[in-house]
Amino acid sequence: MVRSKTIIATPPGATVKEQLIDRGMTQKEFASRMDMSEKHISKFINGEVRLTSDVAMRLEIVLGIPSSFWMNLESIYRERLVMAQIERETEEDLEIVKMLPYGEMARHGWVPDTRKPIERVINCRKFFEVVRLNLLNESLIPNIAYRRTGSISEAGTGNRAATRSDYALIAWAQKAKLSARKIRTAQIDIEALSSRLPSIRAMTLEEPDKFCPELCASMAECGVALVFLPHFGGSFLHGATFRDNNKIVVGLTLRGRDSDKFWFSLFHELGHIVLGHTEHEGGTTPSDERDADIFARDILIPENDFKRFVLAGRFDKASVLAFSESISIAPGIVVGRLQKEKYVDYGYLEELKTKYSFEPAGA
């Protein structure tokens, strides 16, 4: 007998057992009359083996009850087994769907908007392309590299927040994967991508409506699909990179919409690609993340140039503008670096930093 919350699946063997009790017949005697082993009869009574038409005919002869009756019991039992299994899996998935950012996913058109828990489960199974949500984990998108800032401890919400954050990452990465399927790319060519880094860096001086199509096209020619996605609250996520069959997917979120954060996140993700981190089994390590940070930092502002600038100790607006012009980089990126490394306070020269607005990938 198998139970779930609302379903009981009773094997035909239970009815056979009742018949044996009514007739005062032992299982040993019954097995002999059925010309079957005691072991098989025991398994049948306990629902461990399937009732065949041959056994049903034997039951009709030995117990005098039509074979159709036994076959019907077997059919009902197997159907209820499946229903009980589905119900148990649904109960597990109902807990998982609570951890997913369903409201945000629906708001962005990734899944239908509904408050019904069962509908949410079904919609999420379709979105993630899995038969059960308990199959969800980061291994569905192998070797994913991602940039997060902040920490779970800063949120002050403990392990539950960590779980929610992980599920937000999985949902975000899945959408990046789905959106990237629509982007045609050439074969992956890391060497070609590396050679284009200077031209990509030069795009920091352009407006988004100009550089965005150029950037996407340039990366696609190297086998990289660039996807823009909305930020999910509590995920601390800026971007993620992973390989999906014949292309590399780079997903960027406009967390804060600051241009300096956008470019740092982009080059951080490109660093993962160029440095080979997307080929690492099990995803990136803290060391990989530090290396990608250094890669992005030094591509945007060469370290020797930055050292000379900060040694001069002049961080007024005119000096920042002159330095950014000398190295052909957007001044907001210089301000962001100065703020990050605490040479100036956050908010200082904020007028030199620009905000970006991209159209995120839709449903």
Contacts in CASP RR format, 6 or more apart in sequence:
PFRMAT RR
TARGET T0000
AUTHOR 0000-0000-0000
METHOD contacts of the structure
MODEL  1
MVRSKTIIATPPGATVKEQLIDRGMTQKEFASRMDMSEKHISKFINGEVR
LTSDVAMRLEIVLGIPSSFWMNLESIYRERLVMAQIERETEEDLEIVKML
PYGEMARHGWVPDTRKPIERVINCRKFFEVVRLNLLNESLIPNIAYRRTG
SISEAGTGNRAATRSDYALIAWAQKAKLSARKIRTAQIDIEALSSRLPSI
RAMTLEEPDKFCPELCASMAECGVALVFLPHFGGSFLHGATFRDNNKIVV
GLTLRGRDSDKFWFSLFHELGHIVLGHTEHEGGTTPSDERDADIFARDIL
IPENDFKRFVLAGRFDKASVLAFSESISIAPGIVVGRLQKEKYVDYGYLE
ELKTKYSFEPAGA
1 8 0 8 1.000
1 9 0 8 1.000
1 10 0 8 1.000
1 11 0 8 1.000
1 14 0 8 1.000
2 8 0 8 1.000
2 9 0 8 1.000
2 80 0 8 1.000
2 81 0 8 1.000
2 84 0 8 1.000
3 9 0 8 1.000
3 84 0 8 1.000
4 83 0 8 1.000
4 84 0 8 1.000
4 85 0 8 1.000
4 87 0 8 1.000
4 88 0 8 1.000
4 91 0 8 1.000
5 87 0 8 1.000
5 88 0 8 1.000
5 91 0 8 1.000
6 87 0 8 1.000
7 80 0 8 1.000
7 83 0 8 1.000
7 84 0 8 1.000
7 87 0 8 1.000
8 80 0 8 1.000
8 84 0 8 1.000
9 77 0 8 1.000
9 80 0 8 1.000
9 81 0 8 1.000
9 83 0 8 1.000
9 84 0 8 1.000
10 77 0 8 1.000
10 80 0 8 1.000
11 44 0 8 1.000
11 45 0 8 1.000
11 46 0 8 1.000
11 47 0 8 1.000
11 73 0 8 1.000
11 74 0 8 1.000
11 77 0 8 1.000
12 44 0 8 1.000
12 47 0 8 1.000
12 51 0 8 1.000
12 70 0 8 1.000
12 73 0 8 1.000
12 74 0 8 1.000
12 77 0 8 1.000
13 44 0 8 1.000
13 45 0 8 1.000
13 46 0 8 1.000
13 47 0 8 1.000
13 51 0 8 1.000
14 45 0 8 1.000
15 73 0 8 1.000
16 30 0 8 1.000
16 44 0 8 1.000
16 45 0 8 1.000
16 59 0 8 1.000
16 63 0 8 1.000
17 45 0 8 1.000
19 25 0 8 1.000
19 63 0 8 1.000
19 65 0 8 1.000
20 26 0 8 1.000
20 27 0 8 1.000
20 30 0 8 1.000
27 38 0 8 1.000
27 41 0 8 1.000
27 42 0 8 1.000
27 45 0 8 1.000
28 38 0 8 1.000
30 41 0 8 1.000
30 62 0 8 1.000
31 37 0 8 1.000
31 38 0 8 1.000
31 40 0 8 1.000
31 41 0 8 1.000
33 62 0 8 1.000
34 41 0 8 1.000
34 55 0 8 1.000
34 58 0 8 1.000
34 59 0 8 1.000
34 62 0 8 1.000
35 58 0 8 1.000
36 55 0 8 1.000
36 58 0 8 1.000
40 49 0 8 1.000
43 49 0 8 1.000
44 51 0 8 1.000
44 55 0 8 1.000
47 77 0 8 1.000
50 74 0 8 1.000
50 78 0 8 1.000
51 70 0 8 1.000
51 71 0 8 1.000
51 73 0 8 1.000
51 74 0 8 1.000
53 67 0 8 1.000
53 71 0 8 1.000
55 70 0 8 1.000
56 67 0 8 1.000
56 68 0 8 1.000
56 70 0 8 1.000
56 71 0 8 1.000
56 74 0 8 1.000
57 67 0 8 1.000
59 65 0 8 1.000
59 67 0 8 1.000
59 70 0 8 1.000
60 66 0 8 1.000
60 67 0 8 1.000
60 70 0 8 1.000
89 132 0 8 1.000
89 134 0 8 1.000
90 118 0 8 1.000
90 121 0 8 1.000
92 132 0 8 1.000
92 133 0 8 1.000
92 134 0 8 1.000
93 121 0 8 1.000
93 124 0 8 1.000
93 125 0 8 1.000
93 132 0 8 1.000
93 133 0 8 1.000
93 134 0 8 1.000
94 117 0 8 1.000
94 118 0 8 1.000
94 121 0 8 1.000
96 133 0 8 1.000
96 134 0 8 1.000
96 136 0 8 1.000
96 167 0 8 1.000
97 117 0 8 1.000
97 120 0 8 1.000
97 121 0 8 1.000
97 124 0 8 1.000
97 133 0 8 1.000
99 163 0 8 1.000
99 164 0 8 1.000
99 167 0 8 1.000
100 124 0 8 1.000
100 167 0 8 1.000
100 168 0 8 1.000
100 171 0 8 1.000
101 164 0 8 1.000
101 167 0 8 1.000
101 168 0 8 1.000
101 171 0 8 1.000
101 232 0 8 1.000
101 233 0 8 1.000
101 235 0 8 1.000
102 111 0 8 1.000
102 120 0 8 1.000
102 124 0 8 1.000
103 113 0 8 1.000
104 230 0 8 1.000
104 232 0 8 1.000
104 233 0 8 1.000
105 111 0 8 1.000
105 127 0 8 1.000
105 171 0 8 1.000
105 175 0 8 1.000
106 112 0 8 1.000
106 113 0 8 1.000
106 114 0 8 1.000
107 113 0 8 1.000
108 230 0 8 1.000
108 360 0 8 1.000
108 362 0 8 1.000
108 363 0 8 1.000
109 362 0 8 1.000
109 363 0 8 1.000
110 127 0 8 1.000
110 171 0 8 1.000
110 175 0 8 1.000
110 362 0 8 1.000
110 363 0 8 1.000
111 120 0 8 1.000
111 123 0 8 1.000
111 124 0 8 1.000
111 126 0 8 1.000
111 127 0 8 1.000
112 119 0 8 1.000
112 123 0 8 1.000
114 120 0 8 1.000
114 123 0 8 1.000
121 133 0 8 1.000
124 133 0 8 1.000
125 131 0 8 1.000
125 132 0 8 1.000
125 133 0 8 1.000
127 171 0 8 1.000
127 174 0 8 1.000
128 136 0 8 1.000
128 140 0 8 1.000
128 170 0 8 1.000
128 171 0 8 1.000
128 174 0 8 1.000
130 136 0 8 1.000
130 140 0 8 1.000
136 167 0 8 1.000
136 170 0 8 1.000
137 170 0 8 1.000
138 144 0 8 1.000
138 166 0 8 1.000
138 169 0 8 1.000
138 170 0 8 1.000
138 173 0 8 1.000
138 283 0 8 1.000
139 282 0 8 1.000
140 170 0 8 1.000
140 174 0 8 1.000
141 170 0 8 1.000
141 173 0 8 1.000
141 174 0 8 1.000
141 177 0 8 1.000
141 242 0 8 1.000
141 244 0 8 1.000
142 242 0 8 1.000
142 243 0 8 1.000
142 281 0 8 1.000
142 282 0 8 1.000
142 283 0 8 1.000
143 242 0 8 1.000
143 243 0 8 1.000
143 278 0 8 1.000
143 279 0 8 1.000
143 280 0 8 1.000
143 281 0 8 1.000
143 282 0 8 1.000
143 283 0 8 1.000
144 173 0 8 1.000
144 240 0 8 1.000
144 241 0 8 1.000
144 242 0 8 1.000
144 283 0 8 1.000
144 284 0 8 1.000
145 240 0 8 1.000
145 241 0 8 1.000
145 242 0 8 1.000
145 269 0 8 1.000
145 272 0 8 1.000
145 277 0 8 1.000
145 278 0 8 1.000
145 283 0 8 1.000
145 284 0 8 1.000
145 288 0 8 1.000
145 289 0 8 1.000
145 292 0 8 1.000
146 169 0 8 1.000
146 173 0 8 1.000
146 237 0 8 1.000
146 239 0 8 1.000
146 240 0 8 1.000
146 241 0 8 1.000
146 284 0 8 1.000
147 237 0 8 1.000
147 238 0 8 1.000
147 239 0 8 1.000
147 240 0 8 1.000
147 265 0 8 1.000
147 268 0 8 1.000
147 269 0 8 1.000
147 289 0 8 1.000
147 292 0 8 1.000
148 235 0 8 1.000
148 236 0 8 1.000
148 237 0 8 1.000
148 238 0 8 1.000
149 236 0 8 1.000
149 238 0 8 1.000
149 255 0 8 1.000
150 236 0 8 1.000
151 236 0 8 1.000
152 158 0 8 1.000
152 161 0 8 1.000
152 162 0 8 1.000
152 165 0 8 1.000
152 236 0 8 1.000
155 161 0 8 1.000
155 234 0 8 1.000
161 234 0 8 1.000
164 234 0 8 1.000
165 234 0 8 1.000
165 235 0 8 1.000
165 236 0 8 1.000
168 232 0 8 1.000
168 233 0 8 1.000
168 234 0 8 1.000
168 235 0 8 1.000
168 237 0 8 1.000
169 235 0 8 1.000
169 237 0 8 1.000
169 240 0 8 1.000
171 232 0 8 1.000
172 229 0 8 1.000
172 232 0 8 1.000
172 235 0 8 1.000
172 237 0 8 1.000
172 240 0 8 1.000
172 253 0 8 1.000
173 240 0 8 1.000
173 242 0 8 1.000
175 229 0 8 1.000
175 361 0 8 1.000
176 227 0 8 1.000
176 229 0 8 1.000
176 240 0 8 1.000
176 249 0 8 1.000
176 251 0 8 1.000
176 361 0 8 1.000
177 242 0 8 1.000
177 244 0 8 1.000
177 249 0 8 1.000
179 227 0 8 1.000
179 229 0 8 1.000
179 361 0 8 1.000
179 362 0 8 1.000
180 225 0 8 1.000
180 227 0 8 1.000
180 244 0 8 1.000
180 247 0 8 1.000
180 249 0 8 1.000
183 216 0 8 1.000
183 220 0 8 1.000
183 225 0 8 1.000
183 226 0 8 1.000
183 227 0 8 1.000
183 247 0 8 1.000
184 220 0 8 1.000
185 220 0 8 1.000
185 221 0 8 1.000
185 222 0 8 1.000
185 223 0 8 1.000
185 224 0 8 1.000
185 225 0 8 1.000
185 246 0 8 1.000
185 247 0 8 1.000
186 220 0 8 1.000
186 221 0 8 1.000
186 222 0 8 1.000
186 223 0 8 1.000
187 223 0 8 1.000
187 246 0 8 1.000
188 222 0 8 1.000
188 223 0 8 1.000
188 224 0 8 1.000
188 243 0 8 1.000
188 246 0 8 1.000
188 247 0 8 1.000
188 248 0 8 1.000
189 222 0 8 1.000
189 223 0 8 1.000
190 222 0 8 1.000
190 273 0 8 1.000
190 274 0 8 1.000
190 276 0 8 1.000
192 221 0 8 1.000
192 222 0 8 1.000
193 219 0 8 1.000
193 222 0 8 1.000
193 223 0 8 1.000
193 224 0 8 1.000
193 270 0 8 1.000
193 273 0 8 1.000
193 274 0 8 1.000
194 274 0 8 1.000
196 218 0 8 1.000
196 222 0 8 1.000
197 267 0 8 1.000
197 270 0 8 1.000
197 274 0 8 1.000
197 299 0 8 1.000
199 218 0 8 1.000
200 215 0 8 1.000
200 218 0 8 1.000
200 219 0 8 1.000
200 266 0 8 1.000
200 267 0 8 1.000
200 270 0 8 1.000
201 267 0 8 1.000
201 299 0 8 1.000
201 300 0 8 1.000
201 329 0 8 1.000
202 328 0 8 1.000
203 211 0 8 1.000
203 214 0 8 1.000
203 215 0 8 1.000
204 259 0 8 1.000
204 263 0 8 1.000
204 300 0 8 1.000
204 329 0 8 1.000
204 330 0 8 1.000
204 333 0 8 1.000
205 328 0 8 1.000
205 329 0 8 1.000
205 330 0 8 1.000
206 214 0 8 1.000
208 356 0 8 1.000
208 357 0 8 1.000
208 358 0 8 1.000
212 358 0 8 1.000
215 226 0 8 1.000
216 226 0 8 1.000
219 225 0 8 1.000
219 226 0 8 1.000
219 250 0 8 1.000
220 226 0 8 1.000
223 247 0 8 1.000
223 248 0 8 1.000
224 247 0 8 1.000
224 248 0 8 1.000
224 249 0 8 1.000
224 250 0 8 1.000
224 273 0 8 1.000
225 247 0 8 1.000
225 248 0 8 1.000
225 249 0 8 1.000
225 250 0 8 1.000
226 250 0 8 1.000
226 251 0 8 1.000
226 252 0 8 1.000
227 249 0 8 1.000
227 250 0 8 1.000
227 251 0 8 1.000
227 252 0 8 1.000
227 361 0 8 1.000
228 251 0 8 1.000
228 252 0 8 1.000
228 253 0 8 1.000
228 254 0 8 1.000
228 358 0 8 1.000
228 359 0 8 1.000
228 360 0 8 1.000
228 361 0 8 1.000
229 251 0 8 1.000
229 252 0 8 1.000
229 253 0 8 1.000
229 360 0 8 1.000
229 361 0 8 1.000
230 253 0 8 1.000
230 254 0 8 1.000
230 360 0 8 1.000
231 237 0 8 1.000
231 253 0 8 1.000
231 254 0 8 1.000
231 255 0 8 1.000
231 256 0 8 1.000
232 253 0 8 1.000
237 253 0 8 1.000
237 255 0 8 1.000
238 252 0 8 1.000
238 253 0 8 1.000
238 255 0 8 1.000
238 261 0 8 1.000
238 265 0 8 1.000
238 268 0 8 1.000
239 250 0 8 1.000
239 251 0 8 1.000
239 252 0 8 1.000
239 253 0 8 1.000
239 265 0 8 1.000
239 268 0 8 1.000
239 269 0 8 1.000
240 250 0 8 1.000
240 251 0 8 1.000
240 269 0 8 1.000
241 248 0 8 1.000
241 249 0 8 1.000
241 250 0 8 1.000
241 251 0 8 1.000
241 269 0 8 1.000
241 272 0 8 1.000
241 273 0 8 1.000
241 277 0 8 1.000
241 278 0 8 1.000
242 248 0 8 1.000
242 249 0 8 1.000
242 278 0 8 1.000
243 249 0 8 1.000
243 278 0 8 1.000
243 279 0 8 1.000
248 273 0 8 1.000
248 278 0 8 1.000
250 266 0 8 1.000
250 269 0 8 1.000
250 270 0 8 1.000
250 273 0 8 1.000
251 269 0 8 1.000
252 262 0 8 1.000
252 265 0 8 1.000
252 266 0 8 1.000
252 269 0 8 1.000
253 265 0 8 1.000
254 262 0 8 1.000
254 356 0 8 1.000
254 357 0 8 1.000
254 358 0 8 1.000
254 360 0 8 1.000
255 261 0 8 1.000
256 355 0 8 1.000
257 355 0 8 1.000
257 356 0 8 1.000
257 357 0 8 1.000
258 336 0 8 1.000
258 353 0 8 1.000
258 354 0 8 1.000
258 355 0 8 1.000
258 356 0 8 1.000
259 330 0 8 1.000
259 332 0 8 1.000
259 333 0 8 1.000
259 353 0 8 1.000
259 354 0 8 1.000
259 355 0 8 1.000
259 356 0 8 1.000
260 330 0 8 1.000
260 332 0 8 1.000
260 333 0 8 1.000
260 335 0 8 1.000
260 336 0 8 1.000
260 337 0 8 1.000
260 353 0 8 1.000
262 356 0 8 1.000
263 300 0 8 1.000
263 330 0 8 1.000
263 333 0 8 1.000
264 296 0 8 1.000
264 297 0 8 1.000
264 300 0 8 1.000
264 333 0 8 1.000
265 296 0 8 1.000
266 296 0 8 1.000
267 295 0 8 1.000
267 296 0 8 1.000
267 299 0 8 1.000
267 300 0 8 1.000
268 292 0 8 1.000
268 293 0 8 1.000
268 295 0 8 1.000
268 296 0 8 1.000
269 292 0 8 1.000
270 295 0 8 1.000
270 296 0 8 1.000
271 277 0 8 1.000
271 291 0 8 1.000
271 292 0 8 1.000
271 295 0 8 1.000
271 296 0 8 1.000
272 278 0 8 1.000
272 284 0 8 1.000
272 288 0 8 1.000
272 292 0 8 1.000
274 295 0 8 1.000
275 288 0 8 1.000
275 291 0 8 1.000
275 292 0 8 1.000
275 295 0 8 1.000
277 283 0 8 1.000
277 284 0 8 1.000
277 288 0 8 1.000
277 291 0 8 1.000
277 292 0 8 1.000
280 288 0 8 1.000
284 292 0 8 1.000
297 303 0 8 1.000
297 337 0 8 1.000
300 329 0 8 1.000
300 333 0 8 1.000
300 337 0 8 1.000
301 327 0 8 1.000
301 329 0 8 1.000
301 333 0 8 1.000
301 334 0 8 1.000
301 337 0 8 1.000
302 327 0 8 1.000
305 323 0 8 1.000
305 326 0 8 1.000
305 327 0 8 1.000
306 337 0 8 1.000
309 323 0 8 1.000
310 338 0 8 1.000
310 343 0 8 1.000
312 319 0 8 1.000
315 338 0 8 1.000
315 343 0 8 1.000
315 344 0 8 1.000
315 348 0 8 1.000
315 349 0 8 1.000
317 349 0 8 1.000
317 352 0 8 1.000
320 331 0 8 1.000
320 334 0 8 1.000
320 335 0 8 1.000
320 338 0 8 1.000
320 349 0 8 1.000
320 352 0 8 1.000
321 331 0 8 1.000
321 352 0 8 1.000
323 334 0 8 1.000
324 330 0 8 1.000
324 331 0 8 1.000
324 332 0 8 1.000
324 333 0 8 1.000
324 334 0 8 1.000
330 354 0 8 1.000
331 352 0 8 1.000
332 349 0 8 1.000
332 352 0 8 1.000
332 353 0 8 1.000
332 354 0 8 1.000
334 352 0 8 1.000
335 344 0 8 1.000
335 348 0 8 1.000
335 349 0 8 1.000
335 350 0 8 1.000
335 352 0 8 1.000
335 353 0 8 1.000
336 353 0 8 1.000
338 344 0 8 1.000
338 348 0 8 1.000
338 349 0 8 1.000
339 345 0 8 1.000
339 346 0 8 1.000
339 347 0 8 1.000
339 348 0 8 1.000
END
